[in-house]
Amino acid sequence: MAPRILITGASGFIGGRVAAAATAAAAGPVRLLVRGPLAPPADAGPEGAPAAETVPGDLRDPDSLRRACEGADVLIHCASAIGGDEETARAVNDEGTRALVDAAVRAGVTRIVALSTASVHGRGPFRAAAPGTLPIAPVSATSRTRAAGERHVMEAGGTVLRPHLVYGTGDRQLVPGIVRLLGALPGPLDGGTSLHSLTEVGALARVLLAAALSPDTQAGPYHVDHPDPVPAGELLAVGEELLAHRAGPRRGPALDVAEARALLAAHPFAVHHLDMLAVDHWFSDDRPWKELGCDPGPGFAEGIAGHLEWYRSTLGPARTAAPGTS
């Protein structure tokens, strides 16, 4: 009998891809926990695939979680609160995950897989960091509360996936953040020689589904990133291309990280991205690709090409003037 799959966060960037992958694969009956009256776009699979059932619920409403978990065999937990205030992050990422895991265990769910983030390890440098070699040292409310949520999953014998940077259609953080960073500078940025782990959103969705269904999935944490790290220069080149598309060619001289940091003192969001790019954030874990039988897809240069038109169409006019300009 095919497992009955419950997916949270199915209206989000990553969870929506997981829901689409699950319905396309006809892996079993799929139920989506959604907030509000509208079903997410991913609830209907391709022609011939069964539509997913949607049920209303909220991680801050334990009764709705109990109802959603009834009859489920597998839980793929992709919902989270990112950014915002610490009280909301704690209510959703920590307490909400605990309530969800409790409801799943009581309902007899046999496999719990949760999406987390490599940010639970804090800031680098991390170079070819293997699983189990890094401390949990989060520095933001989001990553602190997601680390707390991880503990509830792993205490129940579940699996946690920790991607670092995720790109692709629907991304509102990574590539748009780099474009905002570059748009706040008077010239291009020389990001140095740092290396970064990335994964394309479709590849990550496939791993989440495989981890939920494969008999080879291990309890505990996995890093999920493309095997080949990406130089900072490649990320910045994509950002420059997108910035030029909406704002025209750059005229200022190239800046190094130290010069950029001095200019960005009044732009904390840009400084956050700059500090991330300035040092290695490279995580190494081949288990998602070898043990779970997933294909990581092409490297970043080829993988991003299929998403550039979406980024061009969604990145609006620049809103931040370069420091020192009017």
N, C-alpha and C positions, 0 to 999 in steps of 0.2 A: 504493500500500500504506500502510495506517495506521501511524503511528509506534508503536513499543513504548516505553512510558513507565515509568520507574523513579522511585518516590517514596520518599524517606526521611522519617522523623519522622511516619509516617502514623497513629500512635496518639496524636499530640499535638493540642493545641487548634487549631492552624492546619493542620498536615499532614493531619489527619483530614478537614477540610473539602475540602482539595485532592483527596484520594483519592476522596471522595464525588462531587465535581464531575467528576472524570475518568471515573469509571465511569458516572455519569448521562449524560454527553455521548457515551459510547461513542466517545471520541476515538481509541481504539486499545487494544491489550492493555496492561493495567496490572499492574505488579509492585510490591509494597510490601515494603520492607526493614524488618523488625520485630525488636525485641529480645525474647527469651524465647519460650516455646512458644505463647503465645496470639496469635491474629490480632486486629488492632484492629477496633473496631466498624465502621469505614468500609469493610471489605473487600467487603461485598456492596452493590451498587448497588440502585436501585429495581427493581421488577418489570420484567423484560424486558431489563435491562442486565446485561452479563456480570460475574460476580464477579471481583475482582482476585486474582491469584496472590500469595501471601505467601511470603517467603523469610527465614529467620533470619539475623541479622547484627548487627554492632556497629561503630561508627566506629573503635573501638580494635582491631579485628581485620581487618587488611588482606586476609587470605585470603577472609573472608566478603564483603568489598566487591568483590573481583575476581569471585567467583561471581555476586553480585547484578547486576553490570554486564554480564555476558555476554549478548549479543543485544539489549541496549537501544539505542534510538536517541536518547532524550530523558531527561535527568535533572532532576528537581525536588527540590532538597535543602532539606528543612525541619527536619531534626534539629539540635538544639543542646542544650548544657548551660547552664542559666540559674541563676544563684546558685551557692551552694556554693563549694568551695575552688578556688584558681587552678590547681592541678595537674590537677584533673579538667577544668576549663574548657579548659585548653590541650590536653589529650589529645583532647578531643572536638571543640572548635570550630576549633582550629588544625591540629593534627597529623592528626586524623581527617578533616577536610575535605580536607587535602592528599592523604591516601591515597585518599579517594573520588574526587577529581578525577583523580588519576593512573590509577586503575583505569578510570574512565570514558573517558579519552582513549585508553588502550590498547585498550579494547573497541570503539572506533570510535563512541562517542556523539557525535552531531552538534550537540546543543544542551544547554547546562548552565545552569540557572536556580537561584539560591540565595536563600533567605530570610535577610535580615540585619535590621538595626535602625538607625534614625536615631540611636541612642545612640552610634554610632561617632563622631559629631561632638562628643560631650561635652555639656556643659550650656550652655543658652542664656544670653542671649536670642537667639532666631532669629526673624526676622519676614519672612514671605514669602520664605524662603531658597530660591533656585533651585538645581538640580543643578549641581555643579561649583564652587559659590561658597564652600563651607565646608571647613575643614581637617578631617582625621581627628585627633580629639583625645579618645579614650575615657578615662574616669576609673574604670572598674570592671574587675575581672578578666573578667567576662562580655563586656563591650563590647570590651575590648582583644583578647581571643582571637577574637571574632567578626570584628573588623576584620582580624585576621591571616588568618582563613579566607576572607574576601572576596578578599584578594589572590590566593590560589591559584585561585579561580574566574575572576577577571578576567585573570590571566596566561594562562589557558587559553582566553581569548576568550569567557568566559561572561558572564551577566547577573546582577546583584545587585539585589534589591528591598529597600528600606529603609523600612518603615512606622515611624511613631512610636508612637502608642497604638492598641491594637486591643481592641475590646470585642465582647461577644456571648456567647451560650450556650457554656459551657466556660471562660470567662475566670476565672482564679484569681489574677490579679495586679492589673489596673488598677482595676476597680470595687471588688473586695474590699479593695484597698489604701486607696482613698479612704475607704471605710467604717471601716476600722481607724484611719485618721488622725483622722477626725471623732469616733470613739468614744473617743479618747484626750484629747479636749478637753471642757471643762465647758460649752461653748456652741457655736453655729454659727460657721463660719469665713467671713470676708469675704476671698475670695481675690484681690481687686483686679480689674484689667482685662486680665489676660494672655489670650492666644489660643493655642489648641492644636490640632494636627493629629491627627485620629482617623480610623480606618476600621473599618467593621463586618467581622467575620471572614469572612462569606460573600463580600463584595466583594473582600477581599484574596485569598481562594482563587481567585476567578474570574480575577484578574489574574495570579496565579502560573501557572495553567493556560494562559491566553492567551499569556503571555510564552514559555512552552515550545513553543507550537504556531504562533504567528503568524510569517509571513515578514517582518513589519515590526519585530520585536524588535531592538533595538540591543544591542551588547555594552556592558558597563559598568554603572554604577549608575543606578537610578531611585528617586525618592521615591514612595511609594504611600500617599496619604492622600486623604480626601474633599476636594473643592475648597474647601469652606466651613469655615474654622477655627471652633473651638468656644470661647466664652468660659469662663473658669474657673468663673464662677458657675453655668453650666449643669451642669458636671460635679459641682460641690459640691451643687447642688440634688438631683441623683439620689442622691448619697451620703446626704444628709439624709433623703430619703424612705425609703431602704432601712434606715437606722439607726432611724428612728422606727417602722418596721414591726416590728423585732425588739426594740426597747428602750424604746418609748414616746416621747412628745414631749420636746423639750429645754426646760430651764428657765433655763439660764445665759445671760448676755449674749453678744452677738456679739463675736468677737475678730478683730483684724487679723493679718496675717502675722507681724509682729514680736512681738506678744503671744503668738501661738501658738508661735512658735519658742522663746521663753523657757520656756514650759510643757512643751515636748516634749524638753528637753535629754536626758532619760533614755530616749527612744524613738527610736533611730536610724532604724528603718524608717519611722516617721511623718515624721521630719524629711526623709528622702529624698523622699517624696511631696510634702511641703509645698514644698520647694525647687523641685521640678519644676513645681508649679502656680503658683508665685509669679512666674515670668517667661515671656515668649513662647517657645513651641516650635511654630512655624508654618512648615511646609515647603511649597513650591509646585512642582508638576510635573504638567502636564496630559497628558503623553504616555501614561500608562496608560489614560486614558479616551478620548483622541482617536485616538491611533495604533494602540492595541491593540484598540479597539472595545469596551471594557468599560464597564458602567454602574456609577457609584459608588454608586448607590442613594440613598435619602433622607438628609437631614441627620441630625445626631445626635439631636435631640429626637424625631423620628419613628422613627429606626432603633433607638434603645434601647428603645422601648416594647414591641417584640416580644420582648425578652429579659428584661424586668423580672420576670416570674413565675419564670423560672429563677433569677435572682439572689435573689429572695425565698426560694425553696425551698432554696437551697444555703447562704446565709449563716446560720451558726449563731448561738447566743447570744453576746453581747459578752463578750470575755475580758479586755479591758483597762479598768481603772478610770480615770476621768478624774483627771488630776493634782490632788492636793490633796483627793481625796475618798476615802472608804472603801468 
